[in-house]
Amino acid sequence: MSLPKSDLTKQADGRTTMELGAVLPKTAEVRGGHLFIGSVDMVQLAREQGTALYVFDEADLRDRMEQYREAFHECYPNSEALYASKAFLNKEVLRIAHEEGMFLDVSGGGELACARAVGFPMERVFVHGNNKTEAELREAIGAGVARIVLDTRLELARVSRIAGELGVTQKVLMRITPGVEADTHEYIKTGCEDSKFGFTMLEDFAFKCVGDVMGASNVELVGFHCHIGSQIFALHSFAEAVQVMVEFAARVRDEYGLVIEDLDMGGGLGIAYTVDEQPSSIRDFAECTANAVMEACTEHNLPLPRLLVEPGRSLVANAGVTLYKVGVMKTLPNIRKYVAIDGGMSDNIRTALYDAAYEATIANKADQPRTEIVTLCGKHCESGDAVVLDGSLQRADLDDIVCVFGTGAYCYTMSSSYNGQPRPAIVFVRDGEARVVTRRETYDDLMARDV
Ligand code: LLP
């Protein structure tokens, strides 16, 4: 990783920021050497709330939701963006998603329960999962969710029976594996042929199953879904998936006489975790997907379906940061320097799991250049426990507050209490105010379920 020449830059709106471009939350700035987000001093916040601490820039979060809504509505009026709540789940983010006019993707009973708890309208909720349990299906259908996204024929039988028992007709989509190889980490590719998700197109299996779904009682097939993977930079992967899906829908129209209402292209837009990464914008993603659908539908003479997308990461990742306190420094000559912080793989497993890269700064030295290359390691009993591997940082001292950027997605939701580490609190900041929206886990919480 290259060291930036200077870490500070003046923005058009007068803010001074670090030269971290798209990695920073929208309102990040440097004032008097301290990092501020939402006009809140991150150093003071860390001292008040304790560390590790997840902090979200509410303006950034709302702005991205608005960008999705506007970009898709402009490029393709009959479209909706569903927030994929697996990326970051708590009640407040769901309230905000609702206020911002989003639909919602839930992938299990817990996410559904959270949506119900905040009164998220069920007619805007889509339910995913490759092995939804009987109980989860019953909860979802009973709650009146908009769509169940069917993953298998076994699930079709379950949905049909449960809907019958509840006396309703459930609208469903079929999840198809379009065989498109997205350019991303092996573990988060999902659209290729060898996948546990959805109906495979191999041997025309998915196509043959359409008849079964159409013939099932208490179930109405209204469209198709796919999700080719996550953290995708190459927009052409989405366009390719659209072509496959629309061609499939046209064959279904020709042979089964069913014209789909919904085409759900899943999530997956990549974001910048490091200064070197240049992801596509939400607008480019919207234009590319919308154009691909319109072109393919024209080619196959198919009426334009409603277009759905399910962004998770690209809504929340860059809005969130994690604050930690430095407790230990250790230099191994000619090997590396470790800076140990008071969190780690329990609040961010992504580095250990996917070799994820992050940018970090010392919040109380935010005006100083990052002159050292260090490994920001955690406090857990594993050698692989690191949040940043060989990243740039200012020279660290004890009790410095380190801010790791881009941790808003798949960190809190994949957190654990490994080594008995209580999960961090979550604070939303906006216009100089900080509010705790999820309190820190306590030792009592850790033991609360033990009998
Ligand atoms: N829709 C479906 C059906 C999905 O499975 C996912 C993510 C999304 C939408 C949202 O995708 P996004 O826009 O966030 O890329 N834990 C991994 C990511 C796993 C993604 C799982 N599915 C990570 O930390 O990178």
Residues whose N, C-alpha, C, O or C-beta is under 5 A from the ligand:
A	BS01	LLP	A84 A87 H128 I188 H227 G229 S230 Q231 G266 G267 G268 L269 E310 P311 G312 R313 S314 R350 Y410
